[in-house]
Structures are given as C-alpha cells and as structure tokens.
Amino acid sequence: MLALATRLIREPVSLRLASDFLTVPIETVDRCVADALACAEHLGIEATPDIVERIAREHLLALVNSAPPPRTPR
C-alpha cells in the first residue's frame, strides 16, 4: 500500500516538473522527486504532492542555475 501511495505522489509531480525543466533529463527529475519524497518522510513532514513538488522544484532550480555557461569559441 505504501508503494502505491508513493507512486501516486511521484508520477504526477515528475510529469509536471519534467514539463517545466525541459533541459533536465527525465531520469534526473524522477530521482529528484524521489529524493524530495524521502527527505520529507525522513524529517517527519507529511509528504503531500505539493510539498514534494516544492522541494524538488527548488533542487532542480539549483541544478539548472549552477550549470556553467556555454563556452564561446575564441
């Protein structure tokens, strides 16, 4: 039953985030959502889809914003 509840949270959140972060591979988005879910559960926070999405979105924004700029030929 827990696995079903986890899947019901992860799948829609991953799909929403994947559509917002097109430059990030879907596997990375899925892993980020899974990590955010595990983090919330570990901290004793009720892992609602909204909470998981907010945590994962912040992590993905940090990932995208920390990428080095493309190199220009000299």
N, C-alpha and C positions, 0 to 999 in steps of 0.2 A: 504494500500500500504506500509506503514511504517513497519507493522508486517512482510510482505513478504520480504522486504529488510533486516530486522533484521535476519530473519530465513536463508536467503541466505548467510549471513555472518557467523552466528553462527554454522550451521551444519557442513560445511567443516572444519572449524577451530577446532571444537570439535573433529572431527574424526581424524584429523592429530595429535592433541595433545594427544588424548587417545592412539594412537599407539606409541607415544614416552614415555608416562608415564603409563606404564602397571600396576604399583603398586598403582596408584591412582584410586579410584572408578570413573566410568564414570559420575556419578551424580556430583561429585566434579569438574571434568573437565568442564562439562556443566555449572555449577554455576560460575566457574572461568571465563569462556569465556563470560557469560552474564554480570558479574561484570565488566570485562575489557571493554566491549562494552559500558555499561552505563557510566563508568568512562570517556572514550574518548568523548562520546557525552556531558557529563556534562562539560568537560573542553573546549568544542567547537572545538575539534580536529575532522577532517574528519575520521570517523570510517571505514577505509578500512579493508579488511580481514587481510592484512599484519600487520597493526598497532595493531589490536585486538589480533592477534596471538602473537606478540612480547610482549605485556603487559601481556597476560595470561600465556605465557611461563615463564616469569620472576617470576610471582606469584607462579606457580606450582614448579619451581625450588626451590624457597624459602621454600615452603611447604615440599618438599621431603628432602631438605638438613637440615631442622630443626627437623626432626624426631629423637628421641633418638635412640642410637644404641641398637641392641638386647641384652638382658641380657644373660649372660652365667652362667650356673649352677656352683656353688662353690663346 
